[in-house]
Amino acid sequence: MIPSRLAALVGLVTMLAVFAPVGLTPTARADDTTTLAAIEVTDLEGACVTGPPTFDAVVTAAAIALRGAVAPDRLADYDRRVGEFRTAMTTMRVHRDGLPIDPAEFGGRVAYLDDPIVSYLVNGLDAVRTGRIDQTVPVSALTVTEVVEVFVLATRIVKIPAQLAASLVPTVGFLLKPIVGAAFTGVQSLARAVQRHLAAQCAAPTAYPALDLEQSVVVEHVELPTPLVDLANSVRRADGACTPMAELTLAVLVERVRAYVTATGLTPDTAAVHAAADATQAFLRDNRVASLILPRRTEELGPLVDALDYGPVTFLANAGFSVVEGKALDTVPLGEVRVENTLDLTTLTLDVLSLLLTAGNSVLGLVGVGTPLSIVQTLAFAPTTYGAPVLKGVLQSMCAV
């Protein structure tokens, strides 16, 4: 979906780059040809209104810049053609929620994570559930910062195979991977700086009338796979009024499953469902685990741990915090373990297994078979390495309906 729309936007930018009077095609319309002809655009002054420029603002700014080179007897025709081009842009429509959203617009956990893949998935699922996915807006209403967000998402997507390829390099892959990741992170930070800069600039004064965008939102149905629609209808974006799925405890999760199964009639034997749920709740209540193995979120453990976001490092840092706080021997009931704790423990287990395999591959490297095995290992653990952070981000940002 994104590539075709991105191609349309790139095409539009290209059109702006070559925007000139000779490049506009005249039409048979001749009404209101003198509306702007007598106005000196360069003399206009206005109050500073900040905000990212829309594509229409870019068009009018380009038109104004070129207007001074137009002969006086051609101004009326020039302004008419500019108006026709601006009107034509309002007929070029895109599904707004098919494009990525700046995480800052969401706030909360999504804004903190600033992961364009997470924000794209969260917004897309919420848009499907609410029906916004069918809404289209004209290209003229899109802002330049929204186009930059498309670039940010593309950069984040490319970062995954780039890091994977770097990690496959024999001997130095473990060094190249963080270097490549840091390079892509730097590009994203630069793009964010560009967005902030554009949003802080004054809107350029213009002599051209504002477009009538009262009917800017038009519904054009998008066909989606049924499983995706079902998933979207079962979750909603966390807005502070609900508990994100990642923060649900196992005890609450069991009760939700009990309520869902009995309410939907998945089985006629409701007594058996209640008996199984009660037994599970008793087990979760009567069995305890060391709080030491339930890691805090990485941002609570310092910027270095947050940047690495690596299971063993997070576990050791969390253990150090627990020792310092005098809570190393504390235990908690299994029922109080959160969903994200179980995900963290799963990731930790796989990371430790990966470390052990790496050590084994190093030994086997002495006999010439370590490199092929290390490549297989890297590919096998790729879903955990690159997918787990995205999954955790979505679980932290969405609630069950």
N, C-alpha and C positions, 0 to 999 in steps of 0.2 A: 504493500500500500504506500509506504513512504517513498520509495525510490521514484515512482511515477509522479507523485506530487512534487517531490523535490526537483525533479526534472522540469516541471512546469514553472516552478519558482525561479530556478536558475535561468530558464529561458526568458522570464520576465526581466530579471536583472540585466541579462544581455541586451534586451531591447532598450532598456534605459540607457545603457552605455553608448548606444548608437543613436540615441534620440536626437532628431534634428528635423527642421521643417521639411526638408526634401524626403525624409523617410516616412512622412505621414501621408496616408492615402486619402484624398478628398472624397466626399460622398455627395449625394444630391441634396442633403439638408442645407438650408441657407438661413434658418431662423436664428435670431439673436446673434448675428455675426459681429455686431459692434459693441457688445456688452463690455468687453475688457480692452478694446483697442486704444482708448484714450487714457488708460491708467498707467502712471509711471510706477512700475513695480519697485524699483530701487529706492523710491522715496518712502515706502511704507514702513511704519514702525508699530510695534505692539508690545504688550506686556510679555514677560518671560513665562511661558507655560512649558514646564518640563514634562518629559515622558518620551518613551521610545517612538521614533517616527514610524508611521504606517507606510505601506507601499504607495498609497496615494500622495502622502507628503513627500516621498522621494521623487515621484513623478513631477509634482508641481515645482519642487525645488530645482529639478533639472530643467523644466520648461522655463522657469524664471531666469535661470543662468544663461540659457540660450536666447531668451527673448530680446536681450539688448542688441544682438547681432542681426535681428530681423529688420528688414526695411520697413519704414512707417506705413507704406501703402499695403504691406502684407500682414500687418499685425492682426487685423480682424480675422483673416483666413487662418493665421497661425493659432490664434486663441480658440477658434472653432474646432480646429483639428485636435488641439490639446484636450478640449472638452469631450470630443468623441472618443479619444483614447482612454480618458479617465472613466467614461461611462462604460466602455467595453470591458475595462478591468472589473467592474462590478458584476459582470455576467460570468466571469471566470470564478468558479466556486470550488472550495475544498471542504472536506469534512474536518472541522476544527479539531475534534477529539481523535482524529486519526493521526494528528501531528503531536510531537512531544510538547510537554508543558514545563516551564521553568519551575523547578521544585520550590522556589521561594513563594510561588502563588499558593501552594498548599499549606505551608507552615508546618509546625510540629515535626514529627519524626522524618517525614519525607524531605523536608527542607534541610534538616540536620544531616541526613545521609548524603544528600546531593548526588545521588546515583541516578543518572538519566534513565537507565533501564528500569530501576525500581519505580521511579515516578511515572514512566510511560506505561508500565503494567498496571500500576494502581489507578491511574487516571483512565486507562482504557477499560478496565473491569468496571469501574464506577460509572463510566459513560454508557456502557452496555446496559447495566442494571437500570439506570435512570432514563434511558432512551436518548441521551445526548449524542450518542454515536451516530445518529441519523441526521444531525443538524449540520448544515453547510453554511459557510460564510464567504463573502466575496474576497478575492485576493487583495483587493484594495484596502480591506480592513485589517489584514495581517500586519504585524509590526516587524521591523528589521530584527529585533531581539528574538522574535519567535523563529525566524529563519536561522539565526545563530544557534538556537536550541536544537534545530535539526542537525546542524553540524556537530554539536556537543554529543548528541545521541549516537551519531555515526562514529565519532571518535571513540566513544566508550565501547561500542560493539567491535570495532576493529582492534581495540586494545586486547581483547581476549585471545584471538588467534595470534596476534603479534607476540604476546607474552608466552603463549604455548610454544610457538616456533622457537623463541629465544631459549626456552627451557630445554629444548631438545638438542641444543648444541652440545656436543661431547665436552666433558671436563669443565667448561666455563659456563654451562647453562644456568647453574644456580646463581651466578653473578649477573648474567645478562638479563635474566627475568626481572629483577627489581629495577634495573636501570631502564629497561624498556617501559615498565609500568610507570616509573617516575616521569619519563618523557611525555607519555600520554596524559598523566595527571597535570603536568605543567601546561600542556596545550588546553586542557579543560579550564584550568585556572585563568589562563589568558583570555579565553572566550568569555568567561564570567566577568572579567574586568572590562572587556569591550561592551558587554551588555549593560553593566552598571554605568559606564561612561555615556552610552547612548541615552539611557534613561534620565541622566542628570542634565542633558543639554536642553537649551531653550528651543522651542519649536520655531522653525523659520517662518517669518511673516509671508503671507501669500495674498495675491490679488484675486486668485481664483475662488469661486464660491465652493462652499462645502458640499460634498456629495450627499444625496438623500439616501441614507442607509436604514430607514425605518423598517424595511422588510429585509434586513441583512441576514436574518436567520431563516433558512428554508429547509424543510425536511425532505431528505432523499434517502430512502431505506437502504440499508447495507445488509446483505445476506451474510450471516455468520454461522459457523458450525454449531449444532445444537449443544454439544458438550461445553463449548465455550460460553454459550448463553446461560446454561444451567449453573456453571461455576460463577459467573458474574452475578446471577440472581441470589447466590447464597452468601455473598460477602458485600461489604460496603466500606468506604473509606473511613478510617478512624478520624473522628473530628473532636475528640475529647469527651464525647457523651457516651462512649462505649469502650469496652475493654478490648484492645487489640488481641488478635488470636495468639500472638507470641507470649502474651502476659497471662493467658488463661492457665490456671493450675490443673493438674491431672484430675483432681477431685471434681472441679467444675466441668471439665471436659467429659467425664463419665456421665454426669447428670445431663449434660446437653445431648449426648448420644442416646441416653435413656428416653429423654423427652421426644427426640426426633423419631426414634424407632416406634414408640407407642403412638405418637400423633399421626404418623404417616401410614400405620398399619402394615409395616413391612413383614410382620409375623403375627399370626393370630394368637399365639401363646404369650400374652402380655405378662402373665404370672412368671414365666420362665425368664423374661427380660428383666423384670424387677428383681428376681432372685439373683441373677447373674450380676446385675448392677450393684446390689447390696453387698454381695460377696467381694466384688472388686473394691468397693469403697472401704470395706473392713480391712482388706489387705493393705490399701494405701494408707489407712489410718494407723494401723498397728505396726507397720514396718518403717524404719527410719534410715536415712542416709546421712553421711557426713556433709555438712554445709560446705566443706572445703572443696568438694567436687562440683559444686554448682557455681560456675563462674559468673562474675559480674559482667556487665557490658564493657566492651573494650574502652569506651571513652571514659569510664570510671577508673581505669587503671593507668591513665596517663597518655600523652600524645604519641609516644613511641610505640606502645602496645597497640594503640588504636590504629596507627599507620600500618603496622605489620599484620594485625588481625590473623595471627597464626596460632592454631590450637595449643600446642605445647607452651609457647611463650605466654599466651593468655592464662593458661592453667597455672604456670609457675608464678606469674605476677599476682594472680588471685590468691594463691596459697600464701605468698608473702604478705599481702594485705591482711589476710585472716590471722596470721601469726602475730603481726604487729597489733591488731585490734584485740587479741586474746580470744579469738573465736575459732581457733584451729580445731578444737575438740567438740564444737557444737554439732548437733544433729537436728534434722528436720524430718517430719513425716513425708512419705512419698507423695501423699496427696497435695502437698504444698509446692512440689516441684513444678516449675512452669514449662510450657511447651518449648520456649526458646532454650531452656536449660537442657532438655533432652536433645535438641538439635545441636547444641554446642558440644554435648558429650559424644554424640555420634561423630561430629566433625573431628573432635579431639582423638577419638579412637582411630579413625582413618588416617589422621595426620601422623600419629605415632606409628601405625603400621607402615606408612610410607617411609618414615625415617628408618625403620628397621630394614625395609627392603633396600633402601639406599645404601645402608651400611653393608648389606650382603652383596649388592652390586659392585661396591668398591673392592671387596675381596675377590669377587669373580673377575673383576677387570684385570687382575694379574694374569689370568689365563685366557684373556681375549674375548670373553663373552659378556662382560659387564655392560658395555655400551648398548647393545641391542635390548638387553633386559631393562635398562634404565629408561629407554625410549618407550617400551611397552608399559612400564610402570607409570610414566608421566601421562600417557594417553589414558590409562585405566583410571587414574585419579583426577583427570581433568574435570569431570562433572562436579566432584566435590570441591575442587580448588576454585573453580570459576562460577559454579552454580549456587553453592551454599550461601554465599553472601547475598546474592540477589533474592533467594528464597527467604532468608531471614529478614531482609529488608521489607519484603512484601508482607510477611506475617506480622511484623512490627507496625505496619502502616494500615492494616485492614482489620475489620471486625467481622465476625460471623453474624449474619442476619438472624 
